[in-house]
Amino acid sequence: MVGGGPGSFIGPVHRMAAELDGRIRLVAGVFSRDAEKNALAADGWGVSRERTYTDYGAMFEAERVRADGVDLVAVVTPNHLHFEVSAAALRAGLHVMSDKPATLDLAQARELAKVVAGSGRHYGLTYVYTGYPMVREAREIVRRGDLGRVRKIVVEYAQGWLSRPIERDGDKQATWRADPAQSGVGGCIGDIGVHAFNIAEFVAGVQVEHMCADIAAVVPGRVLDDDCNILLRFKGGARGVLIASQISAGARNGLQLKVYGEKGAITWSHERHTELVVDWLDDPTQVLHAGAGYLSPVAQAASRIPTGHPEGFIEAFANIYRDFADAITAGRGQAELVPDIGEGVRGMAFVERAVAASRAGEGWVTLEGGAR
């Protein structure tokens, strides 16, 4: 693992998820630039001091010559380090699982795609919400054509934790997210907007072609955006709306997706993630539950305990790691359900194009850039 030292939110999540199924074990790392914090993290996670390194280059070199050297690197740093660590790991012959977004900017994402293609190694990206059983069930329902042709997609991701300028008070999680040098051109859109974008395309099975973005920094003095409202047009004609906000005071982690087809609609909410609501045009509403025997094989494979028992964020993360481990050990190529560098490039294209178009007041634009 690179990153994830004391004070990190996502580092411990990656560690718990990776180890949940016994397929992966954390044995080495560079957890912090601070030597004391690096050692503290290693001791807490049972990693020997011998395999706790001062920088990732030294780790890759030392582990390369060990008979029990590492196979996979989890990249859990702020965004500005994602490219250099991931590229170095791939060039060292290691598989990579990176936290999102893939890189600091689109140019880096495209360059990383070339590195992945030439490495012969696997690259995964933790768009974690695609690991939830009922999100995968929603995807299967759409793919089977149960809803008919998709007409409208609405996705909202509302948080309120940045309603005040806590980055100025030294909050670690807020500080780097509010800094363009570490976060990139996108604030809220790069942090949670990419999740909303990814889950919409994952479930609906269609890609965004055009968008009209209104992105703003609402809190006075904040440089990067903290609120995003984007109209979408998808390939095939479906319309959509994407809302991502970190200044929605009172909201916790309110991710919700609705997909409307000709025959009905599906609704999934992160706050009730074990349920999937299906509203039919001419039939009664259905509420489907995680772990139930009537779900598709894909959703059942992602459910770990019997229906009615709660499981959530760590397990969804672990599903992505488990699928990734299967792809590595089976040698089949990238697992279908694991977000890959292609989705990483799309995410960065979405962020950069939306931010630029909003700043310029361009109105409707194509996703990849240029006039509509």
Stockholm file with secondary structure:
# STOCKHOLM 1.0

chainA/1-372         MVGGGPGSFIGPVHRMAAELDGRIRLVAGVFSRDAEKNALAADGWGVSRERTYTDYGAMFEAERVRADGVDLVAVVTPNHLHFEVSAAALRAGLHVMSDKPATLDLAQARELAKVVAGSGRHYGLTYVYTGYPMVREAREIVRRGDLGRVRKIVVEYAQGWLSRPIERDGDKQATWRADPAQSGVGGCIGDIGVHAFNIAEFVAGVQVEHMCADIAAVVPGRVLDDDCNILLRFKGGARGVLIASQISAGARNGLQLKVYGEKGAITWSHERHTELVVDWLDDPTQVLHAGAGYLSPVAQAASRIPTGHPEGFIEAFANIYRDFADAITAGRGQAELVPDIGEGVRGMAFVERAVAASRAGEGWVTLEGGAR
#=GR chainA/1-372 SS CEECCTTCSHHHHHHHHHHTTSSCCCCCBBCCSSHHHHHHHHHHHTCCGGGBCSSHHHHHHHHHTSTTCCSEEEEESCGGGHHHHHHHHHHTTCEEEECSSSSSSHHHHHHHHHHHHHHTSCEEECCGGGGSHHHHHHHHHHHHTTTCSEEEEEEEEECCTTSSCGGGGTCHHHHHHTCHHHHCSCSHIIIIIHHHHHHHHHHHCCCEEEEEEEEECCSTTCCSCCEEEEEEEETTSCEEEEEEESCCTTCSSEEEEEEEESSEEEEEEGGGTTEEEEEESSSCCEEEETTCTTSCHHHHHHCCSCTTSCCCHHHHHHHHHHHHHHHHHHTCSSCTTSCCHHHHHHHHHHHHHHHHHHHHTCCEEETTSSBC
#=GC SS_cons         CEECCTTCSHHHHHHHHHHTTSSCCCCCBBCCSSHHHHHHHHHHHTCCGGGBCSSHHHHHHHHHTSTTCCSEEEEESCGGGHHHHHHHHHHTTCEEEECSSSSSSHHHHHHHHHHHHHHTSCEEECCGGGGSHHHHHHHHHHHHTTTCSEEEEEEEEECCTTSSCGGGGTCHHHHHHTCHHHHCSCSHIIIIIHHHHHHHHHHHCCCEEEEEEEEECCSTTCCSCCEEEEEEEETTSCEEEEEEESCCTTCSSEEEEEEEESSEEEEEEGGGTTEEEEEESSSCCEEEETTCTTSCHHHHHHCCSCTTSCCCHHHHHHHHHHHHHHHHHHTCSSCTTSCCHHHHHHHHHHHHHHHHHHHHTCCEEETTSSBC
//
